[in-house]
C-alpha cells in the first residue's frame, strides 16, 4: 500500500464506498474487511482573478485542509473564508437536496465587538440570513439529482475594510469551494454586485460608490447562464436592468473560466458513484397507473380540492407499487422466471444428439415461463417519481392547451379584491386578495424609539425607520405544524417586500415617523411576497403616509423545454404564477414597481439557467401585469383614508439653534425629563443639528411642550425689558427670576435696588413679581438681569444707560438705533391688584402716568403666553432710522419654534 508521503491522513476523510480515481493523492485502503478512503490534504496554492477594475485573490490549502473544500477569497482587505463538508453516509432520499448554508460576520473582522449584552456572536442575524439565501439559491440547482449526502457550507468574514462588501465575495467563495470539493455539481458558480453611478455600471463597487448608485444588483450564475439575481433600485427601466445583468454575466463568466482551470489541476474527484436515481421503468409504471386520473386532477381550479385529489392518487400508486405489487400489461416489461431445476446448462456435461436420434434414457422438457412476478419498489422512489410525473403532466397541459390548471391563459392575472380600514384601532390596515393568495397588512406609526436598531458588521448602529415583517403561518395553506422563530424564507420574503416599498416612502423631514408594516399571509397559493407589497402599499395609504405613488408586485414563471411536449422549443412565460406552477416550473421571477420602472426584483432558476432574451421577455410581460394590478388596486373598497388615524401619535418638528440643544436637555437630561413629566408628552428627541421632535398622544400636551421649548430656546438680547416676572428662588447673592416659562436669569443683589441691601430676603420673597431688564448674556448663555435699571430714581451714572429703555411712553431707542422689546408676563388669572409687590420702599414709589406700563388683562394672556411688543422710534428720528428700527425689531421678534407662532402679526410676535 503506497501513500503519498506528503499526505496527512485524517479520519474525517474516510468514505465507505469504492474509489475509482487513480490519482496519487487518493488511495483506497482496507483494514479488517472495512474499506475506506484516505484523502491527502490539499497542497497550498493561490491565484489572482480579475474582477471589474481590480483582482480578487483566491487561496486554498492554507486553512481548513481537512474539509472537502476550503478557500479564502480576498478583495482589498476584506477576507471571506468558506468551507464545504459532506457526510460519509447518504441520508434518506427526498425531493429536497440536504444542503445547509451558514454565514457569519465576526465583529473582530472590523476591530470591534457587539454592542449588546452578549459579546459572543450567537443567533444568526437577519442580514446574515439573507446572505445565506444568496449563497444557497444559485448553488442548489447545480447539484446533481440523486446525491443525498448532507452537505454543509460555512462562511465567515475574517477581515473587513469597510470598502469592499463581503456578500458578493461569499457567493463566489462558496462556488469555488464546491467546485474544488467532492460534491458532484454540473457547473461552477460565481457571484458579483453591480452598481450604477451616473451612466456607468460598476462591477463589485465599493461602499462609497454604492452611496451614489441607483442600482444594487447581486447576480450569480455560471459561464453560460444566469441562476439568480436579486436587487433594488428606484424606478429603474427594464432596459437599464437588462444592461446591468449583461455586465454582471460577463464578469461572472470570467471568474468561472478561471476557476474551471483551477479545478482541473487541483480539484478533488467528484462522487458521481454516490448518485442514486429511481429506476427508469418506475416512471412508466406510475404513468400507466394514474396517468388519465392525474390529468383530470390537475384541472381542478381550487387548491385544497386539487391537493386532496393528488394525495389520493399518490396513495393509490404507493399501495400498488410498494404493497400489492405492479403487474405490467406490457409483455416487454416485468420479470419472467424459468424452471431452472429441469434445465441443465453446464457445458461440460452437455451431450450432442444427432438429428433423429433420441436417447431413451434422457428426459427432455422444454423450459416453461412462470407467472409474472409483481414488481415492488421503495416508497421513497415512488414518491419522488410521482412528484416528477405530476410536474411533467402539469407542464404538458400548459404547452399543449395554452391554458393553466385554473383555466387562465399564460398572461392572465387572478381576480383581485382589496379593502382598507378593516382594523379600527390600527393606524392603517388593508386586506389584499389575489386569487387564493391573501395578505393582511397592518401599519404602525411611532417615533424614533420604535426604530429598528441594526448592529452588524457593515452598518454600525444603524437605525431603520422603516421595516416590514412578513409572517407565514401554516394555517394559510390549511396545514398544521410547529410555530417558532421566523424562518429564513419569512425573513427573505419580508426583506424583498420591504425594499420594494422603500423607494415610495417620504423623507424623514417630510414625515418624521418610524413606520412598521406587518404582513400576515392568511391564504397562500403562490406569490405571497408580492401580495405583501400590494397590501403594504394600500395599508401605508390608509395610515396617512404620504407615499410618492402606488406600486405593485407580480411573480412570473416559466416552462423552458417545450419541445418535450410538442412545442416549438421557445420558452413559455407565465404571469402571476400559483404555488403548483412555482413548484413545477423552471423559474420564479418576482418584480415590483409601477408603470415608470422597477423598485425590486428577485429571480431563482431551477434548471441550468436562462439567457438575456428570456429575461427580457419576462420583464416586459411583468410590466403589463403590474399595470393591470395597479388598476385593480385603485378600485379598493373601502378606499384608503389617506389621513392620520386618531390613534396615531402626533409628532411635531422644531428647529432651534444647535447651541441651544443643551438648554433643552439640561444637566444629565433633567430638563427634558421634567418637560415630559410636566406636559405629558411621550418623548422629546433632540439632534445635534438643532432638530427637536416632540411625540405626544394629544394636541394639548404637544402645545404645552412646544411653548416651554420655545421659551427655553428663544434668543434674548441685551436691553430687553420683561414685566411682571416671578421670583423663583432666592440666594445669598441675588434672586432667580423667570422671564419666560422655563427660562430664568439671575438678578444680582446689587441690581435689585438703588439702596444697599444686606440680604435679598429683606425686600423680596419667592413668588414676588418684579420688572427686570436684561443687561448681559455670558458665553454660557446665562442671563444677567437688573431691576435697578428700571427704577425711576436710579443713580445718575445709571440714568444715562437706562433712560432710553425706561421711558416706554416716549418710546425712545438706544444709540445703535435698535428698538427695545418690552415683555409683559401674565400668570394665570392674576390681575394687577393681586400681583405681589416687593417690600422695598423704592418699589412703592409712584411712576409718572406717562411712564406706566399697563398690564394686560386680556383673555389671551391667561394661557401662559407673553407678547414681545416692538417699541416705536421717537418722533424726531429720520425715516431711514425708523425703517432700520422696524427691520431690527422684526428680526429680534422672530423665533424658530414653529411656523404659526413665530410669524409677526400687526407688529407683535407671539411666542
Residue pairs with C-beta under 8 A, 6 or more apart in sequence:
1 27
1 29
2 27
3 9
3 27
3 38
3 40
4 24
4 25
4 27
4 40
6 40
6 43
7 25
7 38
7 39
7 40
7 41
8 40
8 41
8 65
9 38
9 40
10 38
10 39
10 41
10 66
12 66
13 37
13 38
13 39
13 66
14 36
14 37
14 38
14 88
15 36
15 37
15 39
15 88
15 271
16 35
16 36
16 88
16 89
17 37
17 271
17 273
17 274
18 28
18 35
18 273
19 26
19 27
19 28
19 37
19 269
20 269
20 273
21 269
23 269
25 39
25 40
26 37
26 38
26 39
26 40
26 268
26 269
27 37
27 38
28 35
28 37
29 35
29 36
29 37
29 38
30 36
39 268
41 61
41 65
41 66
42 60
42 61
42 65
42 70
42 180
42 266
42 268
43 61
43 266
44 59
44 60
44 61
44 62
45 59
45 60
45 61
45 262
45 266
46 57
46 58
46 59
46 60
47 57
47 58
47 258
47 262
48 55
48 56
48 57
48 58
49 55
49 56
49 57
49 58
49 254
49 255
49 258
49 259
50 254
51 75
51 192
51 203
51 204
51 251
51 254
51 255
52 192
52 202
52 203
52 204
52 251
53 203
54 75
54 76
54 204
56 73
56 74
56 75
56 169
56 172
57 73
57 74
57 75
58 71
58 72
58 73
58 176
58 259
58 262
59 71
59 72
59 73
59 74
60 69
60 70
60 71
60 72
60 176
60 180
60 266
61 266
62 72
63 70
63 72
63 81
64 70
64 81
64 83
67 83
67 84
67 85
67 181
68 83
68 84
68 85
68 86
68 181
68 182
68 183
68 268
69 83
69 84
69 176
69 177
69 178
69 179
69 180
69 181
69 182
69 183
69 268
70 81
70 82
70 83
70 84
70 177
71 81
71 82
71 173
71 176
71 177
71 180
72 79
72 80
72 81
72 82
72 158
72 173
73 79
73 80
73 82
73 169
73 172
73 173
73 176
74 80
75 164
75 169
75 204
76 161
76 163
76 164
77 159
77 160
77 161
77 163
77 164
78 157
78 159
78 160
78 161
78 163
78 164
78 165
78 166
78 169
79 109
79 157
79 158
79 159
80 155
80 156
80 157
80 158
80 166
80 169
80 170
80 173
81 155
81 156
81 158
81 173
82 153
82 154
82 155
82 156
82 170
82 173
82 174
82 176
82 177
83 153
83 154
83 155
83 177
84 151
84 152
84 153
84 174
84 177
84 178
84 180
84 181
84 183
85 151
85 152
85 154
86 149
86 150
86 151
86 152
86 181
86 182
86 183
87 149
87 150
87 151
88 149
89 149
90 147
90 148
90 149
90 274
90 276
91 98
91 148
91 149
91 150
92 148
92 380
93 146
93 148
93 276
93 380
93 381
93 384
94 148
94 380
94 384
95 383
95 384
95 387
97 140
97 143
97 147
97 148
97 151
98 148
98 149
98 150
98 151
99 136
99 139
99 140
99 143
99 151
99 152
99 153
100 150
100 151
100 152
100 153
101 132
101 133
101 135
101 136
101 139
101 152
101 153
101 155
101 174
102 124
102 132
102 152
102 153
102 154
102 155
103 124
103 128
103 131
103 132
103 135
103 155
103 156
103 170
104 121
104 124
104 128
104 155
104 156
104 157
105 125
105 127
105 128
105 156
105 157
105 160
105 166
105 456
105 457
105 458
106 121
106 156
106 157
106 158
106 457
107 113
107 114
107 121
107 457
109 157
109 158
109 159
109 160
109 457
110 160
110 162
110 457
110 460
112 460
113 119
114 120
114 121
114 455
115 455
115 461
116 455
124 132
125 455
125 456
126 491
126 495
127 454
127 456
127 458
128 456
129 488
129 491
129 492
130 491
130 492
130 495
131 155
131 167
131 170
132 488
133 488
133 492
134 167
134 170
134 171
134 191
134 218
134 220
134 228
134 230
135 153
135 155
135 170
135 171
135 174
136 153
137 220
137 227
137 228
137 604
138 171
138 175
138 189
138 191
138 220
138 221
138 227
138 228
139 153
139 174
139 175
139 178
139 185
139 189
141 227
141 605
141 606
141 607
141 608
141 609
142 178
142 185
142 186
142 187
142 189
142 222
142 227
143 151
143 183
143 184
143 185
143 186
144 184
144 185
144 186
144 272
144 275
145 275
145 277
146 275
146 276
146 277
147 183
147 184
147 271
147 274
147 275
148 274
148 276
149 183
149 271
149 274
151 183
153 174
153 177
153 178
155 170
155 173
155 174
157 166
157 170
157 457
160 166
160 457
160 458
162 207
163 206
163 207
163 208
164 204
164 206
164 207
165 193
165 204
165 206
165 207
165 210
165 458
166 457
166 458
167 193
167 218
168 191
168 192
168 193
168 204
168 218
171 189
171 190
171 191
171 218
171 220
172 190
172 191
172 192
172 255
174 189
175 188
175 189
175 190
175 191
175 220
175 256
175 259
176 188
176 190
176 259
176 262
178 185
178 189
179 185
179 188
179 189
179 259
179 260
179 262
179 263
179 267
180 262
180 263
180 266
180 267
180 268
181 267
181 268
182 268
182 269
182 270
182 271
183 270
183 271
184 270
184 271
184 272
184 274
184 275
185 270
186 608
187 222
187 223
187 224
187 256
187 608
188 222
188 223
188 256
188 259
188 260
188 263
189 220
189 221
189 222
189 227
189 256
190 220
190 221
190 252
190 255
190 256
190 259
191 218
191 219
191 220
191 221
191 228
191 252
192 203
192 204
192 218
192 219
192 248
192 251
192 252
192 255
193 203
193 204
193 205
193 216
193 217
193 218
193 219
194 201
194 202
194 203
194 205
194 215
194 217
194 218
194 219
194 231
194 244
194 245
194 247
194 248
194 251
195 201
195 202
195 205
195 209
195 210
195 213
195 215
195 216
195 217
196 202
196 213
196 214
196 215
196 233
196 236
196 240
196 244
197 205
197 209
197 212
197 213
197 214
201 243
201 244
201 247
202 209
202 213
203 247
203 248
203 251
204 251
205 213
207 458
210 216
214 233
214 234
214 236
215 231
215 232
215 233
215 236
215 240
215 241
215 244
216 231
216 232
216 233
217 229
217 230
217 231
217 233
217 241
217 244
217 245
217 248
218 228
218 229
218 230
218 231
219 226
219 228
219 229
219 231
219 245
219 248
219 249
219 252
220 226
220 227
220 228
220 229
220 252
221 227
221 228
221 248
221 249
221 252
221 609
222 252
222 256
222 608
222 609
223 252
223 253
223 256
223 257
223 260
224 253
224 608
224 609
225 605
225 608
225 609
225 610
225 611
226 245
226 249
226 603
226 605
226 609
226 610
226 611
226 612
226 615
227 604
227 605
227 609
228 603
228 604
228 605
229 245
229 248
229 601
229 602
229 603
230 496
230 601
230 602
230 603
231 241
231 244
231 600
231 601
232 499
232 500
232 502
232 599
232 600
233 241
233 503
233 597
233 598
233 599
233 600
234 503
234 597
234 599
235 503
235 593
235 594
235 596
235 597
235 598
235 599
236 597
236 598
237 597
237 598
238 597
238 598
238 616
238 619
238 620
238 623
241 598
241 601
241 619
242 612
242 615
242 616
242 619
245 612
245 615
246 612
249 612
278 377
278 381
278 384
278 385
279 377
279 381
281 333
282 321
282 377
282 381
282 382
282 385
283 385
283 388
283 389
284 333
285 321
285 326
285 328
285 375
285 377
286 317
286 321
286 382
286 385
286 386
286 389
287 389
288 328
288 329
289 316
289 317
289 320
289 321
289 326
290 313
290 316
290 317
291 393
293 313
294 310
294 313
294 389
294 390
294 393
295 393
295 397
297 306
297 309
297 310
297 313
298 306
298 310
298 390
298 393
298 394
298 397
298 405
299 397
299 405
300 306
300 309
300 405
301 405
301 406
301 407
302 436
303 436
303 525
303 578
303 579
303 580
304 478
306 405
306 580
310 390
313 386
314 383
314 386
317 382
317 386
318 379
318 382
318 383
318 386
320 326
321 375
321 376
321 377
321 382
322 376
322 377
322 378
322 379
322 382
323 376
324 374
325 373
325 374
325 375
325 376
326 374
326 375
326 376
326 377
327 334
327 372
327 374
327 375
328 334
328 372
328 375
334 372
334 373
334 375
335 372
335 373
335 375
336 369
336 370
336 372
337 369
337 370
337 373
338 367
338 368
338 369
338 370
339 367
339 368
339 370
342 365
342 367
343 365
343 367
344 350
351 359
351 362
353 359
390 584
391 583
391 584
394 405
394 580
394 581
394 584
395 559
395 565
395 584
395 585
396 565
397 403
397 404
397 405
398 404
398 410
398 559
398 572
398 574
399 559
399 562
399 565
399 566
399 567
399 572
400 565
400 566
402 409
402 410
403 409
404 410
404 574
404 578
404 581
405 578
405 580
405 581
406 414
406 435
406 578
408 414
410 572
410 573
410 574
410 575
411 575
411 621
411 624
411 625
412 575
412 576
413 434
413 554
413 575
413 576
413 625
413 628
413 629
413 632
414 434
414 435
414 436
414 437
414 576
414 578
415 434
415 435
416 432
416 433
416 434
416 629
416 632
416 633
417 433
418 430
418 431
418 432
418 433
418 534
418 535
418 538
418 632
418 633
418 635
418 636
418 637
419 430
419 431
419 636
419 637
419 638
420 428
420 429
420 430
420 431
420 538
420 539
420 541
420 542
420 636
420 638
420 639
420 640
420 641
421 429
421 542
421 638
421 640
421 641
422 429
422 430
422 431
423 429
423 442
425 647
426 442
426 443
426 444
426 645
426 647
427 443
427 444
427 445
427 543
427 544
427 644
427 645
427 647
427 648
428 442
428 443
428 445
428 539
428 540
428 541
428 542
428 543
428 544
428 545
428 640
428 641
428 645
429 440
429 441
429 442
429 443
429 539
429 542
430 440
430 441
430 535
430 536
430 538
430 539
430 542
430 636
430 640
431 438
431 439
431 440
431 441
431 522
431 535
432 438
432 439
432 441
432 531
432 534
432 535
432 538
432 633
433 523
434 527
434 531
434 534
434 576
434 629
435 525
435 526
435 576
435 578
436 523
436 524
436 525
436 578
437 521
437 523
437 524
437 525
437 526
437 527
437 528
437 531
438 476
438 521
438 522
438 523
438 524
438 531
439 519
439 520
439 521
439 522
439 528
439 531
439 532
439 534
439 535
439 536
440 519
440 520
440 521
440 522
440 535
441 517
441 518
441 519
441 520
441 532
441 535
441 536
441 538
441 539
442 517
442 518
442 520
442 539
443 515
443 516
443 517
443 536
443 539
443 540
443 542
443 543
443 545
444 450
444 515
444 516
444 518
445 513
445 514
445 515
445 516
445 543
445 545
445 644
445 645
445 648
445 649
446 513
446 514
446 516
446 649
446 695
447 512
447 513
447 514
447 649
447 651
447 682
447 683
447 685
447 693
447 695
448 463
448 465
448 514
448 683
448 685
448 693
449 514
449 683
450 514
450 516
451 463
451 464
451 465
451 514
452 463
452 464
452 467
453 461
453 462
453 463
453 464
454 461
454 462
454 463
454 464
455 461
465 508
465 513
465 514
465 515
466 498
466 501
466 502
466 505
466 514
466 515
466 516
466 517
467 498
467 515
467 516
467 517
468 494
468 495
468 497
468 498
468 501
468 516
468 517
468 518
468 519
468 532
468 536
469 486
469 494
469 516
469 517
469 518
469 519
470 486
470 490
470 491
470 493
470 494
470 497
470 519
470 521
470 529
470 532
471 486
471 490
471 518
471 519
471 520
471 521
472 487
472 489
472 490
472 493
472 521
472 524
472 528
473 483
473 520
473 521
474 480
474 481
474 483
475 522
476 521
476 522
476 523
476 524
476 528
477 524
486 494
493 528
493 529
493 532
494 519
494 532
496 529
496 590
496 592
496 600
496 602
497 517
497 519
497 529
497 530
497 532
497 533
497 536
497 553
497 592
498 517
499 599
499 600
500 533
500 551
500 553
500 592
500 593
500 599
500 600
501 517
501 533
501 536
501 537
501 540
501 551
501 599
502 599
503 548
503 551
503 599
504 537
504 540
504 547
504 548
504 549
504 550
504 551
504 599
505 511
505 515
505 540
505 545
505 547
505 548
506 545
506 546
506 547
506 548
509 653
510 546
511 545
511 546
512 651
512 653
512 693
513 545
513 651
515 540
515 543
515 545
517 536
517 539
517 540
519 531
519 532
519 535
519 536
521 528
521 531
521 532
524 579
525 578
525 579
526 555
526 576
526 577
526 578
526 579
526 580
526 581
526 582
527 553
527 554
527 555
527 576
527 577
527 578
527 582
527 590
529 553
529 555
529 590
530 552
530 553
530 554
530 555
530 590
530 592
531 553
532 553
533 551
533 552
533 553
533 592
534 552
534 553
534 629
534 633
537 547
537 550
537 551
537 552
537 633
538 550
538 633
538 636
538 640
539 640
540 547
541 547
541 550
541 640
541 641
541 642
542 640
542 641
542 642
543 644
543 645
543 648
544 641
544 642
544 643
544 644
544 645
544 648
549 594
550 594
550 630
550 633
550 634
551 592
551 593
551 594
551 599
551 626
551 630
552 592
552 593
552 594
552 626
552 629
552 630
552 633
553 590
553 591
553 592
553 593
553 600
553 626
553 629
554 575
554 576
554 590
554 591
554 592
554 622
554 625
554 626
554 629
555 576
555 577
555 582
555 588
555 589
555 590
555 591
556 573
556 574
556 575
556 577
556 587
556 588
556 589
556 590
556 591
556 618
556 621
556 622
556 625
557 573
557 574
557 577
557 581
557 582
557 585
557 586
557 587
557 588
557 589
558 571
558 572
558 573
558 574
558 585
558 586
558 587
558 589
558 610
558 614
558 618
559 571
559 572
559 574
559 585
559 586
560 571
560 586
560 587
560 607
560 610
560 614
561 586
562 568
562 569
562 570
562 571
562 572
563 569
571 586
571 610
571 614
571 617
573 614
573 617
573 618
573 621
574 581
574 585
575 621
575 622
575 624
575 625
576 625
577 585
577 588
582 588
585 606
586 605
586 606
586 607
586 610
587 603
587 604
587 605
587 606
587 607
587 610
587 618
588 603
588 604
588 606
589 601
589 602
589 603
589 604
589 615
589 618
589 622
590 600
590 601
590 602
590 603
591 598
591 600
591 601
591 619
591 622
591 623
591 626
592 598
592 599
592 600
592 601
592 626
593 599
593 600
593 626
594 626
594 630
595 623
595 626
595 627
595 630
598 619
603 615
649 682
649 695
649 696
649 697
650 695
650 696
650 697
650 698
650 699
650 702
651 693
651 694
651 695
652 693
652 694
652 696
652 702
652 706
652 898
653 691
653 692
653 693
654 691
654 692
654 693
654 694
654 706
654 709
654 710
654 896
654 897
654 898
655 690
655 691
655 692
655 896
656 664
656 690
656 692
656 709
656 713
656 896
656 897
657 690
657 713
657 715
657 896
658 688
658 689
658 690
659 781
660 690
660 712
660 713
660 781
661 686
661 687
661 688
661 690
661 692
663 671
663 712
663 713
663 781
664 671
664 672
664 675
664 684
664 686
664 692
664 709
664 712
664 713
665 671
665 672
665 686
666 672
666 673
666 674
671 712
671 742
672 684
672 686
675 681
675 684
675 705
675 708
675 709
675 742
676 682
676 683
676 684
676 705
678 704
678 708
679 696
679 701
679 702
679 704
679 705
679 708
680 696
680 697
680 701
680 704
681 694
681 695
681 696
681 697
681 701
681 702
681 704
681 705
682 695
682 696
682 697
683 693
683 694
683 695
684 692
684 693
684 694
684 695
684 705
684 709
685 692
685 693
685 695
686 692
686 693
687 693
692 709
694 702
694 705
694 706
694 709
696 702
696 705
706 897
706 898
706 901
707 741
707 864
707 865
707 911
708 741
708 742
709 742
709 897
710 895
710 897
710 898
710 901
710 902
710 911
711 740
711 741
711 742
711 743
711 911
712 742
712 743
713 896
713 897
714 740
714 743
714 895
714 911
715 892
715 895
716 739
716 774
716 777
716 783
717 774
717 777
717 818
717 821
717 892
718 774
718 775
718 776
718 777
719 773
719 774
719 775
719 805
719 814
719 818
719 820
719 821
720 773
720 774
720 820
720 821
720 822
720 823
720 868
721 771
721 772
721 773
721 774
721 790
721 805
721 808
721 820
721 821
721 822
721 823
722 737
722 739
722 740
722 771
722 772
722 773
722 774
722 785
722 823
722 825
723 771
723 822
723 823
723 824
723 825
723 853
723 855
724 769
724 771
724 824
724 825
724 826
724 827
724 835
724 855
725 737
725 738
725 739
725 769
725 770
725 771
725 772
725 825
726 737
726 738
726 767
726 768
726 769
726 825
726 827
727 735
727 736
727 737
727 738
727 764
727 765
727 766
727 767
727 768
727 769
727 770
728 736
728 737
728 738
728 744
728 766
729 735
729 736
729 766
730 736
730 760
730 761
730 764
730 765
730 766
731 760
732 759
732 760
733 748
733 749
734 746
734 747
734 748
734 749
734 750
734 751
734 752
734 760
735 746
735 747
735 749
735 752
735 760
735 764
736 744
736 745
736 746
736 747
737 744
737 745
737 746
737 747
737 770
737 772
737 785
738 744
739 745
739 772
739 774
739 783
739 785
739 823
739 825
740 823
740 825
740 866
740 911
741 864
743 783
744 783
745 772
745 774
745 782
745 783
745 784
745 785
746 782
746 783
746 784
746 785
747 770
747 772
747 784
747 785
747 786
747 787
748 784
748 786
749 757
749 759
749 760
750 788
751 775
751 784
751 785
751 786
751 787
751 788
751 789
752 760
752 763
752 764
752 787
752 788
752 840
753 763
753 787
753 788
753 791
753 840
753 842
753 843
754 788
754 791
754 793
754 794
754 795
754 842
755 840
755 841
755 842
757 763
757 840
762 839
763 838
763 839
763 840
763 843
764 770
764 838
764 839
764 840
765 839
767 836
768 836
768 837
768 838
769 827
769 835
769 836
769 837
770 787
770 838
770 843
771 787
771 790
771 853
772 785
772 786
772 787
772 790
773 785
773 786
773 787
773 789
773 790
773 802
773 805
774 783
774 784
774 785
775 784
775 785
775 786
775 789
776 783
776 784
777 783
777 784
778 784
788 794
788 798
789 798
789 801
789 802
789 805
789 806
790 802
790 805
790 806
791 842
791 843
791 845
792 806
792 845
792 847
792 848
792 851
793 842
793 845
794 802
803 812
804 812
804 813
804 814
804 815
804 820
805 812
805 814
805 820
806 851
807 851
808 822
808 851
808 853
808 871
809 850
809 851
809 852
810 850
810 874
811 871
811 872
811 873
811 874
812 871
812 873
812 874
813 819
813 820
813 871
813 873
813 874
813 877
813 885
814 820
817 873
817 881
817 884
817 885
817 888
818 885
818 888
818 889
818 892
819 870
819 871
819 872
819 873
819 885
819 886
819 888
819 889
819 892
820 871
821 868
821 869
821 870
821 871
821 889
821 892
821 893
822 853
822 868
822 869
822 871
823 866
823 867
823 868
823 869
824 853
824 855
824 856
824 861
824 866
824 867
824 869
825 866
826 855
826 856
826 857
826 861
826 862
826 865
826 866
827 864
828 862
828 864
829 862
831 855
831 857
832 855
832 857
835 855
837 843
837 844
856 867
861 867
865 910
865 911
866 911
867 908
867 909
867 910
868 892
868 893
868 908
868 909
868 911
869 907
869 908
870 886
870 889
870 890
870 893
870 907
870 908
871 889
872 885
873 881
873 882
873 885
877 885
889 907
890 904
893 904
893 908
893 909
894 902
894 904
894 909
895 901
895 902
895 909
895 911
896 902
897 911
901 910
901 911
902 909
902 910
902 911
903 909
